[in-house]
């Protein structure tokens, strides 16, 4: 059972009026992820259980994974553990859409032709910290560093965004992740991830000569993800070498389960889609090439 202090903190974190604490658990609340619903939303679709957990249940399958991540975060903030007496009901989602992946393999050149020239990014003059401030929240714990800097020796590289703003990283700390981490983390691994905020897309495709595909083709691939898979791109970065990275708002585990094969068929690298994968930090300096990792496009 949660005590009064824990219930109060739950309501504050979820921005629910405190007077509703006097109601019996569960209470009906607006789903925090209504925008993910693929069917009409009704007033009694979502419930908050605050006698234990806390736990949020919504009848819509399309928001289930996002709610699970939110519940894990709220539980940790309220109780110090992401686990409750009653486990969250996990919806794994549909199976991988292999049929779509095969279609993309057959029509890839046609699709690229359709979206080539639809995007012409230009560098945005912005620092690493200014970029992260537009991508994350002040209390989010972020890892920033060089690719293999993880473990107790590098615990100081896990800080809140507020702390990073006060003490920005040096330009040669050229990696970060699209996720946030639990308080006290010192390892950049899947178990330490609190919430996934972004799906990072990078092309690893090569032309017949073995060279990376052109930037125009990479941009067309990213436009395709928005138009055909309905991902919401937030930023496009230049790696400082040959590739461009698209930062898309995290669509949920069930979405990735269904569409990862399609992304790979288009030519995106599955490596950057991993939960705690280090990715290039916009505004930093690529240690290998000494080139700036430019922010090419940013949606505010």
C-alpha positions, 0 to 999 in steps of 0.5 A: 500500500502507498502512504499519503505522501507517496499518493500525493507525489503520484498525483503531482507527477501525473499533474492530477488535481490533489483533491482527487486523492480523496476518491477511491482507487482506481479513478478515471483520468485522461490517458497521458498518451491519447495522441497514440490512440488509433481508435476513438477515445472515451472518457472512461478508457483510462484508470489510475490505481494509486493504492499500489504501484502506482499503475495506469491502465488504458483499454487502448493497445496503441498506448500500452508500451508508453504507459508502461514506461511512464509507470516504471518512471513514476514508481521509481520516483514514488517508491524507489523501485520500478516494480510494484505488487501488481505487474503492469500488463504488457502488450507485445503488439503485432508480429513483425511485418515481414510482408511490408519489408519484402515489398520495400525491398522490391520497390525501394528505388521507386520509393526513394524517387518519390521522396528524393528532394523533399528535404534540403537541410541546412546547418542550425547554429546550436550547441550540444546543450542547446540541442539537448535542452530542446530534446529532453526535460530538465530533470532527465538524467542523460549520459554524455561522453566518448563511445566506451566511457561507461561503468563506475569510473564514469559515473560523473557522466550521468547527470540531469540536463539541469546539471549538464547546462551548468557544466557543459561537456567538452566538445570531444564528448561526442556521444549520447543516447536517445534515452534517459537513465535511472538515478544512481546509474553508472553503466550505459546499459539496457537495465539502467534506461528509465525511458526511451525518448527517441528512436535513432535512425542511421543509414548503413546502406552502401552503393555497389562500389561499397561507398555509403549512399549519398546524403540526398538518398539518406534524406529521402529515407528519413522523409519516407519514415514520416510519410509512410510509417508516420514517425515524427522526426524531431532532428536530423544530425550529421555524424561528422563523417558520412552518415546522417542521423534522424531523431524520431519521437519514440513510437513504442516497443510494439511499433518497433516490433512491427516495423523494424524489419521495414526500416532495415529493408529501407537501409537503416542500421538496427544498431542505432535502434537499440535501447542504450546505444551510443549515438553521435551528439549534435554540436560536438566534434567527431574524434575520428574526423575532427569535424563538427557533428552539425545539427542539420534540421530541428523541429521546435 
